[in-house]
Each structure stands twice: as structure tokens, then as C-alpha cells.
Amino acid sequence: MATFPDIVVDPYLVCLPHDCTDVTQLDRFVENLLSWSDLLRRDDVNVHFPRSCLDGLVEEGQYPYGHELKRMASRVGATHLSDDLVCRVAQAVLESTPTLEERCSINIVVFDEESCRVEPEIYVNRLAAKIGWGFKHGLAVLACFGRSCAEQGFMVASATSPPEVAFQGQEIQLSARIEGIDCTDATCDWAGVLPMEVDHSVPVAFSRESVLEHLGCLRLWGEAESADQARDAISTRVAELLAGGTGSREAVLEFRFGTEFLASARKHAFGVRSDLAMNLIDSCARILIDLPKQPVKPFRVSESSEKQRVRIDGASAYRTHLTKAGAGFRLMYWELSDGSIEFANVGTKFEVEIL
């Protein structure tokens, strides 16, 4: 089972702001798009754009950006803007496959326009007319799909715009009277339930970080098979500690994993047992904020030596307890010459090695 819910991209995220009059507005558009870019382009994240919005983007002049983005940047003085990067990110989002409709096996939803309501309305009202209709259609597709596959999770990747107060809710809700459905899944028989009323909500995230917060560090950790997800889990735990008043953001260290770290975690059940996984995630996070969970000691060259082990690149070896009873698990890591951390491996007290 995938860790992440399927991500549906709000078309507002890629709509070029033709009405922007200063560099701050253009910067905001670019920052919103780029803040999502690494998550939306990851192999382990399923991203869908509503096909019903694609034609609207072109017809309303919101895409492709062409030279318009460069002219806009020049007009407002955004000389720092990498318009080529912005165009590549937007193109990657819009070319995501399958589209939302393909993902849900629903080509067209016919809904009564008078009965259709989207709350908060700003999600549709801030879009040009044809794009706004396409987004409503995409939400209707999600609502119908939710009736037949309730266990499937979706989340909308979006961005706020003034007035910020309008986005206090973390869900978009669509209600409508559905009159017809063109479905490509032969196992679905809608004839017996149409027309039907739908009332469907989908959670919204305004940044990559809010998606990770929504999932939580344990779900992100999964079974410790993906380095990206393990990194997300530890980073999310760091954010939780900081939000709770533990540690300071300025003290947070950069980190990476050694080649054997995840394999050693799985070997000793830190990948699948939630209690052990949470212990390891928390221990790593607290090392990164310089408030270790257990005392940290140098990893010596040998049990009979007081000399700390130092790697050929100058990294210094350390160890700390994860558990003390039974096998007595330990976390081994390297502190690199630039101050960053490389988590090396998990082992028992009988495994006197750092990898």
C-alpha cells in the first residue's frame, strides 16, 4: 500500500498570474509551485491533474507560459527568476499520468449546474471561468469515484491567495446532483443509482510539509524500504519536536543515510514494529536538534581502546542506546567534518561495528 494519498493538483497552482503588478506577487506564484516540485515529481507519489482543466488553461491563456513569464518577470523586475525551471516544473505537473479522470476510470460526469456547490467558493471563484468549471468537474469525478471506492485516499495540492482567511478550512467540499456518468470501468453500473446526490469532501494541503504533517512520521516511515520516505519521517519528527517547543530551528543539522542504515533497521525489526520504529525515528530526530534521547558516546576503535574511530574522510563515529533490555539495540552514526550527520546502522550490543 502506498504511503502517500493520490495527489490531485489544484489548477490554481499552475495558472500564470497575468494580473500581477509587482515582484512580490510573481515570487509568490513561483514559490508556491516550486515548493511542491520535489514531491510532485517523486516516483513514489501518484500525481493527477484534472483533464477537464487542460483545455481551459490553454483557452484562458494560462498555459503554456512561453515568453509571457519572461516578459512578466522583466516588467516587475524579477531578475532572479529562473523562468526555464518554472516552465519545466509546470510541464511535469500537467503531463502527469494518468490524469484524474483516467485514474478514476470516469471520463465525464454530468451534473446539474444549479445544484453544484463548492465550499469554500474561493477555490473556484479565483479561477478563470473555463478552468473553474473544469475543477468542479474534477471534484465531481472524485465524488463519484468515492461512492464506489471509498477506501481510496486523495489529497488536493493547492496554494493560498488573498484573502488568507478564506483558506482556514483544510477541506474542499462539493455537493451536486449527478445526472450522468461516462465510466470506462465495465464493473461499475451507475444506471441503477442515477440521478443521485453527492456530498463529498477532500483534504487540502498548501505545501509539501503539510502533506507530511498530515501523514505523520510513522506512516511515512512505512517499512523502512524507501530512503525518501525514511528521510521524510525523520524530518517530520524534527518539525513536531520544534513545534512542541523542543529544540531550536537554528540548531537543526543536515543528515543523510549510510548505505546499510535501512537494511540494518529492517534486520532488527525497526522497519515493521511501530514501537521500535518510533524509537528509532525519535532518536534520530533528537540527535539532529542536538538534544539526544539517550547519552551519546564516541564509537571507539576497539573495546580495549579509548581512541575514537575516525573515517578516512575525517568523519567521527558515535553510538547511542535505542533500547537497553534484551539485545540492547544501538544506533551508530558518523558526524561529518561539516557538522552534518550520517546515520550508519542499527545493531545489538553484540554487533560491535559501525558501517
C-alpha positions in Angstrom: 0.0 0.0 0.0 1.4 3.4 -1.0 2.3 5.7 1.9 1.1 8.9 0.2 -2.5 9.5 -0.9 -3.0 10.2 -4.5 -2.3 13.9 -5.1 -4.8 16.0 -7.2 -3.3 19.3 -8.4 -5.4 22.4 -7.9 -5.1 24.2 -11.3 -4.5 27.5 -9.5 -1.1 26.2 -8.7 0.0 26.4 -12.3 -2.1 29.3 -13.5 0.2 32.2 -14.6 -0.8 35.3 -12.7 -1.4 37.7 -15.6 -2.7 40.4 -13.2 0.4 40.6 -11.0 1.8 44.1 -10.7 4.8 43.7 -8.5 7.7 41.2 -7.9 6.1 40.0 -4.6 3.1 38.6 -6.4 5.2 36.8 -9.1 7.5 35.5 -6.4 4.6 34.1 -4.5 3.4 32.2 -7.6 6.8 30.8 -8.2 7.4 29.8 -4.6 4.1 28.1 -4.4 4.8 26.0 -7.5 8.5 25.2 -6.6 7.7 24.3 -3.0 5.6 21.4 -4.3 8.0 20.4 -7.1 10.1 17.7 -5.5 7.1 15.9 -4.0 5.0 16.1 -7.2 7.9 14.6 -9.3 8.8 11.7 -7.0 8.4 8.2 -8.2 6.6 7.0 -5.1 3.9 9.7 -5.3 0.9 9.4 -7.6 0.1 12.8 -9.1 -3.0 13.6 -11.2 -4.2 16.7 -13.0 -7.9 17.1 -14.0 -8.1 16.5 -17.7 -11.2 18.7 -17.7 -8.9 21.7 -16.8 -6.3 21.2 -19.5 -8.2 22.8 -22.4 -9.4 25.6 -20.1 -5.8 26.5 -19.2 -4.9 26.9 -22.9 -8.1 28.7 -23.9 -7.9 31.1 -20.9 -4.2 31.9 -21.8 -2.9 30.5 -18.5 -0.6 27.9 -20.2 1.8 27.4 -21.9 3.8 30.2 -20.4 6.0 30.7 -23.5 7.7 34.1 -23.4 4.9 35.6 -21.3 6.6 34.6 -18.0 9.9 36.1 -19.1 8.2 39.3 -20.1 6.3 39.4 -16.8 9.5 38.9 -14.8 11.2 41.7 -16.8 8.2 44.0 -16.2 8.2 43.6 -12.4 11.9 43.4 -12.0 12.2 39.7 -11.1 15.7 39.4 -12.4 16.4 36.5 -10.1 13.7 34.3 -11.6 14.6 31.1 -13.4 11.8 31.1 -15.9 13.1 27.9 -17.5 12.9 26.0 -14.2 9.4 27.2 -13.6 8.3 26.1 -17.0 9.8 22.6 -16.6 8.1 22.1 -13.2 4.7 23.2 -14.6 5.1 21.0 -17.6 5.9 18.0 -15.4 2.8 18.6 -13.4 0.5 19.0 -16.4 1.9 15.9 -18.1 1.4 13.7 -15.1 -0.2 10.4 -16.0 -2.7 9.1 -15.6 -5.0 12.2 -15.4 -7.5 12.3 -12.6 -10.3 11.1 -15.0 -8.1 8.1 -16.1 -7.2 7.3 -12.5 -10.9 7.1 -11.5 -12.0 5.4 -14.8 -14.6 8.2 -15.3 -14.5 10.3 -18.5 -17.4 12.6 -17.9 -19.7 13.5 -15.1 -22.9 15.3 -16.0 -24.1 17.4 -13.0 -26.9 19.9 -12.5 -25.2 23.3 -12.6 -27.8 24.9 -10.3 -27.3 22.3 -7.6 -23.5 22.3 -7.7 -21.8 24.0 -4.7 -18.1 24.1 -3.9 -17.1 25.3 -0.4 -15.1 27.4 0.2 -16.2 29.1 -3.1 -12.8 30.8 -3.5 -11.3 27.6 -4.9 -13.4 28.1 -8.0 -14.0 31.8 -8.0 -10.3 32.7 -8.2 -10.0 30.6 -11.5 -10.9 31.8 -14.9 -14.4 30.6 -15.9 -13.5 27.5 -18.1 -10.8 26.4 -15.6 -13.1 26.8 -12.7 -15.7 24.6 -14.4 -13.1 22.0 -15.2 -12.1 22.0 -11.5 -15.7 21.5 -10.4 -15.9 18.6 -12.9 -12.7 17.1 -11.4 -14.2 17.3 -7.9 -17.4 15.7 -9.2 -15.3 12.9 -10.6 -13.7 12.4 -7.2 -17.1 12.5 -5.5 -18.5 9.7 -7.8 -15.3 7.7 -7.5 -15.6 8.0 -3.7 -19.0 6.3 -3.9 -17.6 3.2 -5.5 -14.1 3.1 -3.9 -14.4 4.7 -0.5 -11.1 3.3 0.7 -9.1 5.2 -1.9 -7.5 8.4 -0.4 -6.9 11.6 -2.3 -5.5 15.0 -1.3 -5.5 18.3 -3.2 -2.2 20.1 -3.6 -3.1 23.8 -3.6 -1.8 27.3 -2.7 -3.4 30.1 -0.8 -4.1 33.5 -2.2 -5.5 36.7 -0.6 -7.6 36.9 1.5 -5.8 34.2 3.5 -8.7 33.9 6.0 -10.8 32.2 3.3 -8.5 29.2 3.5 -8.8 28.4 7.2 -10.6 25.2 6.4 -8.4 22.2 5.4 -11.0 20.6 3.0 -12.8 21.3 -0.2 -16.4 20.2 -0.2 -18.5 19.6 -3.3 -22.3 18.9 -3.3 -24.2 18.3 -6.5 -27.0 16.4 -8.3 -25.3 13.9 -10.6 -27.4 13.1 -13.7 -25.0 11.0 -15.9 -21.6 9.3 -15.7 -19.5 8.0 -18.6 -17.4 5.3 -17.0 -14.7 3.2 -18.5 -14.8 0.6 -15.8 -17.1 -2.2 -17.0 -17.7 -3.4 -13.5 -19.4 -0.2 -12.4 -23.1 0.1 -13.0 -24.4 3.6 -12.4 -27.7 3.3 -14.1 -29.5 2.0 -11.1 -28.4 4.9 -8.8 -28.7 7.9 -11.2 -29.7 10.6 -10.7 -28.0 10.8 -7.3 -27.0 13.5 -4.8 -23.3 13.6 -3.8 -21.8 15.4 -0.9 -18.0 14.8 -0.9 -15.0 16.4 0.8 -11.3 16.1 0.1 -8.4 17.3 2.3 -6.3 20.1 1.1 -2.6 20.7 1.6 -0.8 24.0 0.9 2.7 22.8 1.0 4.8 19.6 0.9 5.4 20.0 4.6 1.7 20.0 5.4 1.3 16.7 3.5 4.0 15.1 5.6 2.4 16.5 8.8 -0.9 15.1 7.7 0.6 11.6 7.2 2.7 11.6 10.4 6.2 10.2 10.9 5.2 6.5 11.4 3.1 6.3 8.3 5.9 8.0 6.3 8.4 5.5 7.7 6.4 2.6 6.3 8.6 -0.5 6.5 11.8 1.5 6.1 12.3 0.4 2.5 12.4 3.9 0.9 15.2 6.3 1.7 12.9 9.2 0.7 10.1 8.2 3.0 12.5 7.4 5.9 14.0 10.9 5.4 10.5 12.4 5.4 9.7 10.6 8.6 12.7 11.9 10.5 12.3 15.4 9.1 8.6 15.4 10.1 9.5 14.2 13.6 12.1 17.1 13.8 9.3 19.5 12.8 7.0 18.0 15.5 9.6 18.5 18.2 10.3 22.1 17.2 6.6 22.9 17.1 6.2 21.5 20.6 9.0 23.8 21.9 11.8 21.2 22.0 15.0 22.4 20.4 15.6 25.4 18.1 15.4 25.6 14.3 18.8 27.2 14.1 20.4 24.1 15.7 18.9 21.5 13.3 21.6 19.5 11.5 21.6 18.3 7.9 21.6 14.5 7.6 21.9 11.5 5.2 21.8 7.7 5.4 24.7 5.3 5.0 24.3 2.5 2.5 23.4 0.0 5.2 21.2 2.0 7.5 17.7 1.0 6.3 18.8 -2.6 5.8 20.0 -2.8 9.4 16.8 -1.2 10.6 14.7 -3.9 8.8 17.0 -6.7 10.0 16.3 -5.8 13.6 12.5 -5.2 13.2 12.9 -1.4 13.4 11.2 -1.3 10.0 8.0 -3.1 10.9 7.4 -2.8 14.6 5.8 0.5 15.3 7.3 0.8 18.8 10.8 0.2 17.6 10.3 2.3 14.5 9.1 5.3 16.6 12.0 4.9 19.0 14.5 5.0 16.1 12.8 7.9 14.3 12.6 9.9 17.6 16.3 9.1 18.4 17.5 10.3 15.0 15.4 13.4 15.2 16.7 14.4 18.7 20.3 13.9 17.5 19.6 16.3 14.7 18.4 19.0 17.1 21.3 18.3 19.5 19.1 17.0 22.3 19.7 13.3 22.1 17.2 10.9 23.7 20.0 8.8 25.3 23.6 9.7 26.1 25.8 9.8 23.0 29.3 8.2 23.3 32.2 8.0 20.9 32.5 4.7 19.0 35.9 3.5 19.9 38.5 1.8 17.7 38.1 -1.3 19.9 36.7 -2.3 23.2 40.1 -2.1 24.8 40.9 1.4 23.3 39.9 4.8 24.4 40.5 6.2 20.9 37.5 7.3 18.9 37.1 5.8 15.4 37.6 8.4 12.6 36.9 7.6 9.0 39.3 8.4 6.1 37.2 11.5 5.2 37.5 12.8 8.8 34.1 11.8 10.0 33.9 10.9 13.7 32.0 7.8 14.9 29.3 7.8 17.7 26.8 5.5 19.2 23.8 5.8 21.4 21.3 3.3 23.0 18.0 2.7 21.4 17.0 0.0 24.0 18.8 -1.3 27.0 16.9 -4.5 27.8 17.5 -7.8 25.9 19.6 -7.4 22.9 20.4 -3.8 23.8 20.0 -2.1 20.4 22.2 0.8 19.5 22.2 3.5 16.8 25.6 4.2 15.2 26.3 7.3 13.2 29.0 9.5 11.8 29.5 13.2 12.4 31.0 14.6 9.2 33.6 17.4 9.1 30.9 19.9 8.0 28.8 19.1 11.1 26.2 17.1 9.3 25.1 13.6 10.3 25.3 10.3 8.5 23.1 7.6 10.2 25.2 4.4 9.7 23.4 1.4 11.1 21.4 -0.2 13.9 22.9 -3.1 15.8 22.8 -5.0 19.0 25.4 -4.6 21.8 27.0 -7.8 20.4 27.5 -6.3 17.0 30.5 -4.1 17.7 30.6 -2.4 14.3 29.8 0.8 12.5 29.1 0.6 8.8 
